[in-house]
Amino acid sequence: MALHRIRDTHSEPVVNLANLNTAAAVRERCGMVHRWVAQGRSAHFTLAESRLASVASYVVEVTRETYPDLEIPYHSRWQHFATGGVDRWGELAARIDADVLERARMAVDLATVSVLLDAGAGDRWRYREATTGLAFARSEGLAVASFHMFCEGAFSSDPDRPCQVDSSALATIDADTLARHFQVVPANPLVGLDERAALLGRLGKALAARTDLFGRGGTRPGKLVDHFLATSSERRLLASRLLTTLLDSLSTIWPSPLIVQGHAIGDAGRHPAARTGDEPEGTVPFHKLSQWLAYSLIEPLEAAGIAVGGLDDLTALAEYRNGGLLIDLGVIRPRAAIDSTVRHETTSELVVEWRALTVALFEPLLHLVRAKLGLDASFAMPQLLQGGTWSAGRKIARALRPPDGPSPIGIAADGTVF
């Protein structure tokens, strides 16, 4: 693992950014925030952890409705590509003359750009699919829109190989390009259009800077398949290594208002509870989209013959469906009534605390749901999320705040992280 150590020219302590680029760091520092709140030190929330059993029962009910055979797939972008009951990826793969490894590279290419485009779309945006006539919103809409953009060759600079993503093509994508492919017009606005385009541009630069991972002469996310085939003993890969590889290689793409000694930290926030004795103190990493990407790369890597293990090493995704579930079912309790129409900055202590509590409380929730379903340790965090908590969070939100079920806490999203 590459270590990113920074020393300021003044007498400030050494900052080791590698300390933040792990799922273990997410778990550890979110746990510190959880203890802070449990001790009654929070100005924003109290906890009623006895209600976790009720949350588990609700999640089990939703899981059994969706997966009565309890054959629960990973929580990944691949479920969204099949929204509306259409096997879009299967149909595409069947049309393309490519071997198993190239299909796996294509799948990694597609998942990478689609996940990075999968931050909050806003309440008004919809994507209407020409081939089916179906209209989709939010994550499903972003997935279907990015899938068709991929199929149309918008992420490729090679006309003979349209279904790929490469750094040269990413450098040319601007907000107008995204608007055209995502059907954005004044009556159908998408949150953070400029920021999403800028994120793809930074992805292209990051790919080009790491030819050791992403190949030479047309760097692609899909070349990670070749990297892990060459470097994984017995074709086995730990999920924690997958995540750290993504964080180390793509750390420069994230916009971040959190700066430590001149370096952007990425998806993280500040909280006084996060004291480890090591710099950067007070920083709580979440790496929501990076972990979502790691979850979404498991299936393509397994298709290439790489077994991905240690799935419980990754954490819950600190986003508003999972976090909203805990608020709406009374585990996380705001000290004062929260107006859901007020938009809170992602860096605010309230939002940082809420996200950290979500990560920490999903650890015991996993064990409760696993026991209620009568499953063993093969039911891991990605199955809990898919079964699961994300759908349960959406369901309870719609019941409490119809018709669309917005988050119980409003977020000032910019379309790139949350």
Secondary structure, DSSP 4 states (H G I P E B T S, - for coil): ----EE--SSSPPPEEGGGTSSHHHHHHHHHHHHHHHHTT--SSEEE-GGGHHHHHHHHHHHHHHH-TT-----SSHHHHHTGGG--HHHHHHHHS---HHHHHHHHHHHHHHHHHT-S---SS--EE-TTT--EE-HHHHHHHHHHHHHHTTTT-S-TT--S---HHHHTT--HHHHHHHTT-BTTB--TTHHHHHHHHHHHHHHHHH-HHHH-SSS--GGGHHHHHHHHSGGGEEEHHHHHHHHHHHHGGG---S-EETTEE--SEEE-TT---SSSSTTEEE--HHHHHHHHHHHHHHHHTT-EEE-GGGS----SHHHHHHHHHTTSEEESS---TTSEEPTTSHHHHHHHHHHHHHHHHHHHHHHHHHT--TTS-HHHHIIIIIHHHHHHHHHHHSTTT---SSEE---SS--
